[in-house]
Amino acid sequence: MKNYKASSSRYETSDTLYRRCGESGILLPKVSLGFWQNFGEEAFYDNCREIARLAFDNGITHFDLANNYGPPPGFAEEMVGRMLKDDFHSHRDELLIATKAGYDMWGGPYGSWGSRKHLIASLNQSLRRLGVEYVDIFYIHRYDPCTPLDETLQTLVDIVRAGKAIYIGISRWPLEALKYADVFLRKQGVPPLIFQGRFNMLDRAVQEEGILDYCTEHGIGFISFSALAQGLLSSRYLNGIPAGSRMSRNGSLQAEKLTPELLCYLRELNGIAEKNGESLVTASLSWVLAQKGVTSLLVGARTPEQFKESLRCLNVSEELFKALPLYEYKVFP
Ligand SMILES: NC(=O)c1ccc[n+]([C@@H]2O[C@H](COP(=O)([O-])OP(=O)(O)OC[C@H]3O[C@@H](n4cnc5c(N)ncnc54)[C@H](OP(=O)(O)O)[C@@H]3O)[C@@H](O)[C@H]2O)c1
């Protein structure tokens, strides 16, 4: 692959591309790049590199990782570490790199959840794989009902004080625990920067449970993950399950989800999008961006073409798809 020279026009759309993350000093691009499934050992490095270059060339400065992204766990961080050396070495300070700990990472009692031991050991491993001295956002990846919340939260504060992370993020915590964390962290002078939750047209739990409202009212940013419902909200499954698609490949998106009712709804949405000169992807993503409290959304593209299409949601008027018909059944329990 040719040496990389970042596009000189990458910040030309800054006025409209970025949104303030809660009441912090941080601006996030409305679309961010996620590294969960498509940057693993079997992925083709040059393809991944092309997606990351494309993102950065378009002003997408936020890369979202976790200790366990791959597969195998850790591989996505290694790949990004390689990209940071190969392509982005002179751009580290332009990038907002997030990682997480809390899901299963290694065997034994310290390889997951929210203990001080797990969080610190995992972050140290992440820093080594990424080849950086600190991450910009360190998330607790999931709620741990067994570890005292104070232990987890104090560890997050200590990580920031030790300079290993600049900001703290909370992912997938229930509302009551988020409220507790918010008060705890603020008292320590390290307010939570952002909440990460699954939010798309087929899964609106964070909206219904009041998490989005809480974030808006308390100056916390919100970033939606699986904004395309892992690809369901694209034209990918409108005519069957294509070979190589996520649904055909692994267990995170089961074929049972694609019921005749859901298919009918997706076709209806697709029709509305096309009538307006857009696609199911651009319409669904612009719906997410138009919802109150959303700072950014994460797209998990597998090809540069998919990422390009996702980026086109930035040119859609938010008003156009704000009130699309909603699916009334639960797809994701
Ligand atoms: N905090 C958490 O617990 C958590 C959980 C999950 C994800 N995340 C974050 O959120 C990010 C995104 O999650 P996700 O991968 O589920 O996101 P997603 O964007 O909803 O789904 C990505 C998949 O959608 C398909 N796709 C994407 N763009 C498309 C396009 N233009 N046309 C057709 N299909 C398209 C591709 O499927 P094919 O592979 O079939 O082509 C791609 O692999 C992750 O990378 C991660 O950073 C966080």
The ligand as a Tripos MOL2 file, in Angstrom:
@<TRIPOS>MOLECULE
LIG
   48    52     1     0     0
SMALL
NO_CHARGES

@<TRIPOS>ATOM
      1 N1        -20.2040   -1.0170   24.1100 N.am      1 LIG1
      2 C1        -20.5440   -2.1830   23.6310 C.2       1 LIG1
      3 O1        -20.8670   -3.1290   24.3650 O.2       1 LIG1
      4 C2        -20.5420   -2.3850   22.1360 C.ar      1 LIG1
      5 C3        -21.2010   -3.4920   21.5790 C.ar      1 LIG1
      6 C4        -21.1860   -3.6210   20.1770 C.ar      1 LIG1
      7 C5        -20.5480   -2.6690   19.3910 C.ar      1 LIG1
      8 N2        -19.8890   -1.6240   19.9760 N.ar      1 LIG1
      9 C6        -19.1700   -0.6090   19.1570 C.3       1 LIG1
     10 O2        -20.0030   -0.1930   18.0940 O.3       1 LIG1
     11 C7        -19.3430   -0.4200   16.8490 C.3       1 LIG1
     12 C8        -20.3380   -0.7150   15.7760 C.3       1 LIG1
     13 O3        -21.0610   -1.9010   16.1000 O.3       1 LIG1
     14 P1        -21.5410   -2.8700   14.9540 P.3       1 LIG1
     15 O4        -20.3740   -3.4360   14.2340 O.co2     1 LIG1
     16 O5        -22.5530   -3.7800   15.5160 O.co2     1 LIG1
     17 O6        -22.2270   -1.7430   14.0080 O.3       1 LIG1
     18 P2        -23.2140   -1.6790   12.8110 P.3       1 LIG1
     19 O7        -22.7110   -0.5280   12.0260 O.co2     1 LIG1
     20 O8        -24.6180   -1.6680   13.3010 O.co2     1 LIG1
     21 O9        -22.9960   -3.0420   11.9950 O.3       1 LIG1
     22 C9        -21.8720   -3.2550   11.2280 C.3       1 LIG1
     23 C10       -22.2000   -4.2270   10.1260 C.3       1 LIG1
     24 O10       -23.2470   -3.6890    9.3330 O.3       1 LIG1
     25 C11       -23.0040   -3.9560    7.9840 C.3       1 LIG1
     26 N3        -22.8520   -2.6680    7.3010 N.ar      1 LIG1
     27 C12       -22.2130   -1.5730    7.6800 C.ar      1 LIG1
     28 N4        -22.3150   -0.5920    6.7760 N.ar      1 LIG1
     29 C13       -23.0700   -1.0880    5.8080 C.ar      1 LIG1
     30 C14       -23.5220   -0.5930    4.5850 C.ar      1 LIG1
     31 N5        -23.2620    0.6640    4.2080 N.pl3     1 LIG1
     32 N6        -24.2640   -1.3950    3.8010 N.ar      1 LIG1
     33 C15       -24.5300   -2.6470    4.1890 C.ar      1 LIG1
     34 N7        -24.1140   -3.1890    5.3360 N.ar      1 LIG1
     35 C16       -23.3930   -2.4050    6.1380 C.ar      1 LIG1
     36 C17       -21.7510   -4.7900    7.8770 C.3       1 LIG1
     37 O11       -22.1700   -6.1410    7.9080 O.3       1 LIG1
     38 P3        -21.4650   -7.2950    7.0470 P.3       1 LIG1
     39 O12       -20.2590   -7.6470    7.8380 O.co2     1 LIG1
     40 O13       -22.5330   -8.3320    6.9880 O.co2     1 LIG1
     41 O14       -21.1570   -6.7000    5.7070 O.co2     1 LIG1
     42 C18       -21.0320   -4.4350    9.1680 C.3       1 LIG1
     43 O15       -20.1750   -5.4630    9.5980 O.3       1 LIG1
     44 C19       -18.3720   -1.5590   17.1460 C.3       1 LIG1
     45 O16       -17.3480   -1.6460   16.2010 O.3       1 LIG1
     46 C20       -17.9090   -1.1590   18.5120 C.3       1 LIG1
     47 O17       -16.9420   -0.1360   18.3910 O.3       1 LIG1
     48 C21       -19.8930   -1.4730   21.3240 C.ar      1 LIG1
@<TRIPOS>BOND
     1     1     2 1
     2     2     3 2
     3     2     4 1
     4     4     5 ar
     5     4    48 ar
     6     5     6 ar
     7     6     7 ar
     8     7     8 ar
     9     8     9 1
    10     8    48 ar
    11     9    10 1
    12     9    46 1
    13    10    11 1
    14    11    12 1
    15    11    44 1
    16    12    13 1
    17    13    14 1
    18    14    15 2
    19    14    16 1
    20    14    17 1
    21    17    18 1
    22    18    19 2
    23    18    20 1
    24    18    21 1
    25    21    22 1
    26    22    23 1
    27    23    24 1
    28    23    42 1
    29    24    25 1
    30    25    26 1
    31    25    36 1
    32    26    27 ar
    33    26    35 ar
    34    27    28 ar
    35    28    29 ar
    36    29    30 ar
    37    29    35 ar
    38    30    31 1
    39    30    32 ar
    40    32    33 ar
    41    33    34 ar
    42    34    35 ar
    43    36    37 1
    44    36    42 1
    45    37    38 1
    46    38    39 2
    47    38    40 1
    48    38    41 1
    49    42    43 1
    50    44    45 1
    51    44    46 1
    52    46    47 1
@<TRIPOS>SUBSTRUCTURE
     1 LIG1         1 GROUP 0 **** ****
